[in-house]
Amino acid sequence: MTAHRSKGLEWRLVVVAGVQEGLWPDLRRRGSLLEADRIGRDGLAEPLTPGALLAEERRLFYVAATRARERLVVTAVKAPADDGDQPSRFLTELGVEPRDVTGRPRRPLSVAALVAELRATTVDPRVSDALREAAARRLARLAALADEDGRPLVPSAHPYRWWGMFEPTESKVPLRNRDQPVVLSGSALDQLANTCALQWFLGREVKADAPATAAQGFGNVVHVLADEVASGHTPADLSVLMERLDSVWNALAFDAPWKSDQEKDNARVALERFLQWHVMDRTGRTPVASEHDFDVTLDAGDYQVRIRGQMDRVEADGDGRAYVVDFKTGKQAPTGKEVERHPQLAVYQLAVREGAVDDAFDGVRPEPGGAELVHLRQGAAKRDGGETLPKVQAQEPLAGEWVGDLLATAAGKVLDERFTPTAGQHCTHCAFRASCSARQEGRHVVE
């Protein structure tokens, strides 16, 4: 409570805290930038002198100090250095010798800290029943305190403010209409089924993800140039691609010039690897589509799922099957086991099976012939051609119903709104760690 609001009130015990020189008295001039407070009946009044301000501050301190009927406690901080915080000159006018108190208190001397300790005591199994009941009674007394307008003075002491006591709520508006197919992409399926459903929800649905980074811009530029080469709009010539890269590179926001230069060198190497891969013989495969959009609806368990996205490249193999290529520009690659059941590649193959690339095959429905990740930032092993070629991880033609089961699991999570966090390596670069109950920094205050 401020000293102004305490006028006319009294208590047995009053604590006037933080009586520091420079804050009490506060001799700075009052009023706004335009000094409207100086406007009087006879024109502009003179501003208060420092002496008048000091007298006004002394009267206010007197008001605060005389609210106590039995006991008054005044506190201040005295820094060891002369230029640090010092007690107010008003302390010497109280007529008592100040007492130095050193050491760290058991808890912060604040209302919030008191409420926290009382709440912790009420649920601590190590303390006696009598102490828990006493803490609960004290909390009830604090919660009942109100000012003259009826507003609670300690709202944090009331259980209605203890968010951890509430059951999870349900949105009045469902995230998805159960009468419509659940819309998913390959990357969304990967997040929902294998990575973290909460990360998907906060990033894709809440749109709380961090702004696009320079690394994402790097990937977008390389993908666009790869598409231009595949579609024939740009020749497969490194010097031409570097000219195109130079024309847009400065639009990417890097933290420092050296980082921009480093990433530009990496982009050059990635484009060199792409060109080497583009012109090499890939067991008779020929490109038939680039940056190919798809949108198909299918049954997955008890749900209808609409999968849509974009395939970086579609090729026809020697048997007329469709082979999907996904270019990657990240620094990490999945393990061989993970590639076998890579959700994004599997979704591409499932989309092929459902007719996603029929138009690229003259209206004929091709069989999926497999898919692969082409890592342009990472060089191939020596046995696969060495550093001048990109690392390639292939997935065999789709077999079994496992990807349908994954889609059903993901669709169920979305419709039931079950976005449970899952900890793992992906947490390292997650933007939502502070809001995640699976992480120490995001755990609930009340479990």
C-alpha positions as CSV (number, residue, x, y, z in Angstrom):
1,M,0.0,0.0,0.0
2,T,1.3,3.5,-0.8
3,A,1.7,6.2,1.8
4,H,-1.0,8.3,0.1
5,R,-3.6,5.5,0.3
6,S,-2.8,4.9,4.0
7,K,-4.1,8.3,5.1
8,G,-6.8,8.0,7.8
9,L,-6.0,4.3,8.5
10,E,-4.2,2.7,11.4
11,W,-2.7,-0.7,12.3
12,R,-1.0,-2.2,15.3
13,L,2.2,-2.9,13.3
14,V,3.3,-0.9,10.3
15,V,6.4,-1.6,8.2
16,V,7.7,1.2,5.9
17,A,10.2,-0.6,3.6
18,G,12.8,0.7,1.2
19,V,13.3,4.1,2.7
20,Q,16.3,5.0,0.5
21,E,17.9,8.3,-0.2
22,G,16.8,9.4,-3.7
23,L,13.5,7.6,-3.4
24,W,12.4,9.1,-0.1
25,P,12.8,12.0,-0.3
26,D,12.3,12.0,-4.1
27,L,13.3,15.6,-5.1
28,R,12.7,15.2,-8.8
29,R,10.2,17.7,-10.3
30,R,6.7,16.4,-10.6
31,G,4.3,16.8,-13.5
32,S,4.2,15.8,-17.1
33,L,6.3,16.9,-20.1
34,L,3.9,19.8,-20.8
35,E,3.7,20.7,-17.1
36,A,0.0,21.0,-17.1
37,D,0.0,21.0,-13.3
38,R,1.5,24.5,-13.3
39,I,-1.6,26.0,-15.0
40,G,-3.5,28.1,-12.5
41,R,-6.2,30.7,-12.3
42,D,-3.7,33.5,-12.8
43,G,-1.5,31.9,-15.4
44,L,1.5,29.6,-15.0
45,A,2.6,29.0,-11.4
46,E,6.2,28.7,-10.4
47,P,7.4,25.1,-10.1
48,L,8.0,23.8,-6.5
49,T,11.5,24.6,-5.2
50,P,13.7,21.7,-3.9
51,G,13.0,23.0,-0.4
52,A,9.2,22.8,-0.9
53,L,9.6,19.3,-2.4
54,L,11.6,18.2,0.6
55,A,9.0,19.5,3.0
56,E,6.2,17.6,1.0
57,E,8.2,14.4,1.1
58,R,8.8,14.8,4.9
59,R,5.0,15.2,5.5
60,L,4.3,12.1,3.4
61,F,6.9,10.1,5.5
62,Y,5.3,11.4,8.6
63,V,1.9,10.1,7.4
64,A,3.4,6.7,6.8
65,A,5.2,6.5,10.1
66,T,2.2,7.6,12.2
67,R,-0.1,4.8,10.9
68,A,1.3,2.5,13.6
69,R,-0.6,2.3,16.9
70,E,2.0,0.1,18.7
71,R,5.0,-0.7,16.6
72,L,6.7,0.9,13.6
73,V,9.5,-0.8,11.6
74,V,11.4,1.2,9.0
75,T,13.9,-0.6,6.7
76,A,16.5,0.6,4.2
77,V,19.6,-0.8,2.5
78,K,23.1,0.5,3.1
79,A,25.6,-0.4,0.5
80,P,29.3,-0.8,1.4
81,A,30.4,1.6,-1.3
82,D,29.8,5.3,-1.0
83,D,28.1,5.5,-4.5
84,G,25.7,2.6,-3.7
85,D,22.3,2.7,-2.1
86,Q,22.1,4.6,1.2
87,P,19.4,5.0,3.8
88,S,17.2,8.1,3.7
89,R,18.0,11.2,5.7
90,F,14.6,10.8,7.3
91,L,15.8,7.8,9.3
92,T,17.9,10.1,11.5
93,E,14.8,12.1,12.3
94,L,13.0,9.1,14.0
95,G,14.9,9.6,17.2
96,V,16.1,6.0,17.5
97,E,19.5,4.4,16.7
98,P,19.3,2.4,13.4
99,R,20.2,-1.3,13.9
100,D,22.3,-3.0,11.3
101,V,20.9,-6.4,10.2
102,T,23.3,-8.6,8.1
103,G,22.8,-12.0,6.5
104,R,20.4,-13.5,4.1
105,P,16.8,-14.1,5.2
106,R,15.3,-17.6,5.1
107,R,13.0,-16.4,2.3
108,P,12.5,-13.1,0.4
109,L,10.6,-10.7,2.6
110,S,7.7,-10.2,0.3
111,V,4.0,-11.1,0.2
112,A,4.6,-13.4,-2.8
113,A,7.3,-15.3,-1.0
114,L,5.1,-15.7,2.1
115,V,2.2,-17.0,0.1
116,A,4.5,-19.4,-1.7
117,E,5.9,-20.7,1.6
118,L,2.4,-21.1,3.1
119,R,1.2,-23.0,0.0
120,A,4.2,-25.3,0.1
121,T,3.6,-26.0,3.8
122,T,-0.1,-27.0,3.3
123,V,0.9,-29.8,1.0
124,D,4.3,-30.8,2.6
125,P,3.9,-34.4,3.9
126,R,7.0,-33.9,6.1
127,V,5.4,-31.4,8.4
128,S,2.8,-32.0,11.1
129,D,-0.9,-31.8,10.5
130,A,-1.2,-28.9,12.9
131,L,1.4,-26.9,10.9
132,R,-0.4,-27.6,7.6
133,E,-3.7,-26.5,9.1
134,A,-2.1,-23.4,10.5
135,A,-0.6,-22.5,7.1
136,A,-4.0,-23.0,5.5
137,R,-5.7,-20.7,8.1
138,R,-3.1,-18.1,7.5
139,L,-3.6,-18.3,3.7
140,A,-7.4,-17.9,4.3
141,R,-6.8,-14.8,6.3
142,L,-4.6,-13.3,3.6
143,A,-7.1,-14.2,0.9
144,A,-9.8,-12.4,2.9
145,L,-8.0,-9.1,3.1
146,A,-9.4,-6.4,0.9
147,D,-9.0,-2.7,0.4
148,E,-11.8,-0.1,0.8
149,D,-13.1,-0.8,-2.6
150,G,-13.4,-4.5,-1.9
151,R,-10.5,-5.6,-4.1
152,P,-8.3,-8.4,-2.6
153,L,-5.0,-7.2,-1.3
154,V,-3.4,-10.7,-1.7
155,P,-5.2,-12.3,-4.6
156,S,-2.4,-15.0,-4.9
157,A,-3.5,-16.4,-1.6
158,H,-6.9,-17.4,-2.9
159,P,-7.2,-20.9,-4.5
160,Y,-9.0,-19.6,-7.6
161,R,-5.6,-18.1,-8.6
162,W,-3.7,-21.4,-8.2
163,W,-3.8,-22.6,-11.8
164,G,-2.3,-26.0,-11.1
165,M,-5.5,-26.9,-9.1
166,F,-7.7,-26.8,-12.2
167,E,-8.4,-29.7,-14.5
168,P,-7.4,-29.3,-18.2
169,T,-10.0,-27.3,-20.0
170,E,-11.6,-28.0,-23.3
171,S,-11.9,-25.4,-26.0
172,K,-15.5,-24.3,-26.9
173,V,-14.4,-24.4,-30.6
174,P,-12.8,-27.7,-31.6
175,L,-9.5,-27.6,-33.3
176,R,-10.8,-29.6,-36.2
177,N,-14.2,-30.4,-37.4
178,R,-14.8,-34.2,-36.9
179,D,-17.0,-34.3,-39.9
180,Q,-14.2,-33.2,-42.2
181,P,-11.0,-35.0,-43.1
182,V,-8.0,-34.2,-40.9
183,V,-5.5,-32.2,-42.9
184,L,-1.9,-33.2,-42.4
185,S,1.5,-32.9,-44.2
186,G,4.4,-35.2,-44.2
187,S,6.3,-33.0,-41.7
188,A,3.3,-32.7,-39.5
189,L,2.9,-36.4,-39.4
190,D,6.6,-36.7,-38.3
191,Q,6.1,-34.2,-35.5
192,L,2.8,-35.7,-34.3
193,A,3.8,-39.3,-34.4
194,N,7.5,-39.4,-33.8
195,T,8.7,-36.1,-32.4
196,C,6.4,-34.0,-30.1
197,A,2.7,-33.3,-30.4
198,L,3.0,-30.2,-28.3
199,Q,5.7,-28.8,-30.5
200,W,3.4,-29.3,-33.5
201,F,0.4,-27.7,-31.8
202,L,2.3,-24.6,-30.6
203,G,4.2,-24.2,-33.9
204,R,1.6,-25.1,-36.5
205,E,-1.7,-24.3,-34.9
206,V,-0.9,-21.5,-32.4
207,K,1.6,-20.0,-34.8
208,A,3.9,-19.3,-31.8
209,D,7.1,-20.5,-33.6
210,A,10.0,-18.1,-33.9
211,P,10.4,-16.0,-37.0
212,A,12.2,-17.7,-40.0
213,T,15.9,-17.9,-39.4
214,A,18.8,-17.4,-41.9
215,A,19.2,-21.2,-41.9
216,Q,15.6,-21.6,-43.2
217,G,16.3,-18.9,-45.8
218,F,19.4,-20.9,-46.9
219,G,17.3,-23.9,-47.5
220,N,14.6,-22.0,-49.4
221,V,17.2,-20.4,-51.7
222,V,18.8,-23.8,-52.5
223,H,15.4,-25.4,-53.1
224,V,14.4,-22.7,-55.5
225,L,17.6,-23.0,-57.5
226,A,17.3,-26.8,-57.6
227,D,13.8,-26.4,-59.0
228,E,14.9,-23.9,-61.6
229,V,17.6,-26.4,-62.9
230,A,15.2,-29.4,-62.8
231,S,12.5,-27.4,-64.7
232,G,15.0,-26.2,-67.3
233,H,14.6,-22.5,-66.5
234,T,18.2,-22.2,-65.4
235,P,21.1,-24.2,-66.9
236,A,23.0,-26.7,-64.8
237,D,26.0,-24.4,-64.5
238,L,27.5,-23.5,-61.2
239,S,28.5,-19.9,-62.3
240,V,25.0,-19.2,-63.4
241,L,23.6,-20.6,-60.1
242,M,26.1,-18.5,-58.1
243,E,25.0,-15.3,-59.9
244,R,21.4,-16.1,-59.0
245,L,22.5,-16.8,-55.4
246,D,24.4,-13.5,-55.3
247,S,21.2,-11.6,-56.4
248,V,19.2,-12.7,-53.3
249,W,21.8,-13.5,-50.7
250,N,22.0,-10.1,-49.0
251,A,18.2,-10.4,-48.2
252,L,19.1,-13.2,-45.7
253,A,19.6,-11.9,-42.2
254,F,22.8,-13.3,-40.6
255,D,24.1,-12.3,-37.2
256,A,27.5,-11.2,-38.5
257,P,29.2,-10.7,-41.9
258,W,31.6,-13.6,-41.2
259,K,28.6,-15.9,-40.7
260,S,27.1,-14.7,-44.0
261,D,30.4,-15.5,-45.8
262,Q,30.6,-18.9,-44.2
263,E,27.1,-19.9,-45.1
264,K,27.6,-18.6,-48.7
265,D,30.5,-20.9,-49.0
266,N,28.3,-23.7,-47.7
267,A,25.7,-22.8,-50.2
268,R,28.2,-23.0,-53.0
269,V,29.3,-26.5,-51.9
270,A,25.7,-27.6,-51.6
271,L,25.0,-26.4,-55.2
272,E,28.1,-28.2,-56.5
273,R,26.9,-31.4,-54.9
274,F,23.4,-30.9,-56.3
275,L,24.8,-30.4,-59.8
276,Q,26.9,-33.5,-59.5
277,W,23.9,-35.5,-58.4
278,H,21.7,-33.9,-61.0
279,V,23.8,-35.0,-64.0
280,M,24.9,-38.5,-62.7
281,D,23.2,-41.6,-63.8
282,R,20.7,-42.7,-61.1
283,T,19.9,-46.2,-62.3
284,G,17.8,-45.1,-65.2
285,R,15.6,-42.6,-63.4
286,T,14.5,-39.5,-65.3
287,P,12.8,-36.4,-63.8
288,V,9.1,-35.9,-64.5
289,A,8.1,-33.2,-62.1
290,S,9.7,-30.6,-59.8
291,E,8.2,-28.9,-56.7
292,H,5.1,-31.0,-57.4
293,D,2.0,-30.1,-55.3
294,F,-0.3,-32.8,-54.1
295,D,-3.5,-33.1,-52.2
296,V,-5.2,-36.5,-51.6
297,T,-7.7,-37.8,-49.2
298,L,-7.7,-41.4,-47.8
299,D,-8.9,-43.6,-45.0
300,A,-6.6,-44.2,-42.1
301,G,-8.2,-46.5,-39.5
302,D,-11.3,-44.8,-38.2
303,Y,-10.4,-41.5,-39.7
304,Q,-10.4,-39.7,-43.0
305,V,-7.1,-37.9,-43.6
306,R,-6.3,-35.3,-46.2
307,I,-2.5,-35.3,-46.9
308,R,-1.1,-32.4,-48.9
309,G,2.3,-30.9,-49.5
310,Q,5.0,-30.6,-52.1
311,M,7.5,-33.1,-53.5
312,D,10.8,-31.6,-54.3
313,R,11.3,-33.9,-57.3
314,V,9.5,-36.8,-58.9
315,E,11.3,-39.2,-61.2
316,A,10.3,-42.2,-63.2
317,D,12.4,-45.3,-62.9
318,G,13.1,-47.9,-65.6
319,D,10.0,-49.9,-64.6
320,G,7.7,-46.8,-64.9
321,R,7.3,-46.5,-61.1
322,A,7.3,-43.1,-59.4
323,Y,10.4,-42.2,-57.2
324,V,10.2,-39.2,-54.9
325,V,13.3,-37.1,-54.0
326,D,13.4,-34.8,-51.0
327,F,16.3,-32.3,-50.8
328,K,17.5,-31.6,-47.3
329,T,19.8,-28.6,-46.3
330,G,19.9,-29.2,-42.6
331,K,23.0,-30.3,-40.6
332,Q,21.5,-33.5,-39.2
333,A,20.5,-36.7,-40.9
334,P,18.4,-39.6,-39.6
335,T,19.9,-43.0,-38.9
336,G,19.5,-45.8,-41.4
337,K,16.8,-47.4,-39.2
338,E,14.9,-44.1,-39.0
339,V,14.9,-43.8,-42.8
340,E,13.3,-47.2,-43.2
341,R,10.2,-45.7,-41.5
342,H,10.7,-42.0,-42.3
343,P,7.1,-40.6,-42.1
344,Q,7.6,-37.8,-44.6
345,L,9.0,-40.1,-47.3
346,A,6.3,-42.7,-46.6
347,V,3.6,-40.0,-47.0
348,Y,5.0,-39.1,-50.4
349,Q,4.9,-42.8,-51.4
350,L,1.4,-43.2,-50.0
351,A,0.3,-40.1,-52.0
352,V,1.8,-41.6,-55.2
353,R,-0.3,-44.7,-54.5
354,E,-3.4,-42.5,-54.1
355,G,-2.9,-40.7,-57.4
356,A,-0.9,-37.6,-56.4
357,V,1.4,-37.8,-59.5
358,D,-0.9,-39.3,-62.1
359,D,-0.8,-36.0,-64.2
360,A,3.0,-36.3,-64.4
361,F,2.7,-39.8,-65.8
362,D,0.2,-38.9,-68.6
363,G,-2.8,-39.8,-66.4
364,V,-1.5,-43.3,-65.6
365,R,-1.4,-44.4,-61.9
366,P,2.2,-45.4,-61.2
367,E,3.3,-47.7,-58.4
368,P,5.6,-46.1,-55.8
369,G,9.1,-47.1,-56.5
370,G,10.7,-45.7,-53.3
371,A,11.9,-42.3,-52.1
372,E,15.1,-40.8,-50.8
373,L,16.6,-37.9,-48.8
374,V,19.4,-36.0,-50.6
375,H,21.4,-34.1,-48.0
376,L,23.1,-31.3,-49.9
377,R,25.0,-30.0,-46.8
378,Q,26.6,-33.4,-46.2
379,G,29.0,-35.3,-48.4
380,A,28.6,-38.9,-49.3
381,A,30.8,-41.6,-47.9
382,K,33.9,-42.6,-49.9
383,R,32.3,-45.8,-51.1
384,D,29.3,-43.7,-52.4
385,G,31.5,-41.2,-54.4
386,G,33.0,-39.0,-51.7
387,E,32.5,-35.4,-50.6
388,T,31.7,-34.1,-54.0
389,L,28.4,-35.9,-54.0
390,P,25.5,-35.4,-51.5
391,K,24.7,-38.0,-48.9
392,V,21.7,-40.0,-50.1
393,Q,19.4,-42.1,-47.8
394,A,16.9,-44.2,-49.7
395,Q,13.6,-45.7,-48.5
396,E,12.4,-48.9,-50.1
397,P,9.0,-49.1,-52.0
398,L,6.2,-48.8,-49.5
399,A,5.1,-52.1,-47.9
400,G,2.7,-52.9,-45.1
401,E,0.2,-50.6,-43.3
402,W,2.5,-48.9,-40.9
403,V,2.2,-45.5,-42.4
404,G,-1.6,-45.7,-42.3
405,D,-1.4,-46.6,-38.6
406,L,0.8,-43.5,-38.1
407,L,-1.7,-41.3,-39.9
408,A,-4.5,-42.7,-37.7
409,T,-2.5,-42.1,-34.6
410,A,-1.8,-38.5,-35.6
411,A,-5.4,-37.8,-36.7
412,G,-6.6,-39.2,-33.3
413,K,-4.3,-36.8,-31.4
414,V,-5.5,-33.8,-33.4
415,L,-9.2,-34.6,-33.1
416,D,-9.0,-35.5,-29.4
417,E,-6.6,-32.6,-28.8
418,R,-4.1,-34.8,-27.0
419,F,-0.9,-32.7,-27.3
420,T,1.4,-34.4,-24.8
421,P,5.0,-33.3,-24.9
422,T,7.7,-35.9,-25.7
423,A,11.3,-35.2,-24.7
424,G,14.2,-36.1,-27.0
425,Q,17.0,-34.6,-29.1
426,H,14.6,-32.3,-30.8
427,C,14.2,-30.4,-27.4
428,T,17.7,-28.9,-28.0
429,H,16.4,-26.5,-30.6
430,C,12.8,-26.2,-29.6
431,A,11.4,-22.7,-29.1
432,F,8.9,-23.8,-26.5
433,R,11.0,-25.3,-23.8
434,A,9.9,-22.7,-21.3
435,S,6.3,-23.7,-21.8
436,C,6.9,-27.5,-21.9
437,S,6.0,-29.6,-18.8
438,A,8.5,-32.3,-20.0
439,R,11.4,-29.8,-19.5
440,Q,12.7,-28.6,-16.1
441,E,12.3,-25.0,-17.1
442,G,8.7,-25.4,-18.1
443,R,7.4,-27.7,-15.4
444,H,4.1,-26.8,-13.7
445,V,4.4,-25.0,-10.4
446,V,1.7,-27.3,-9.0
447,E,1.9,-30.9,-10.2
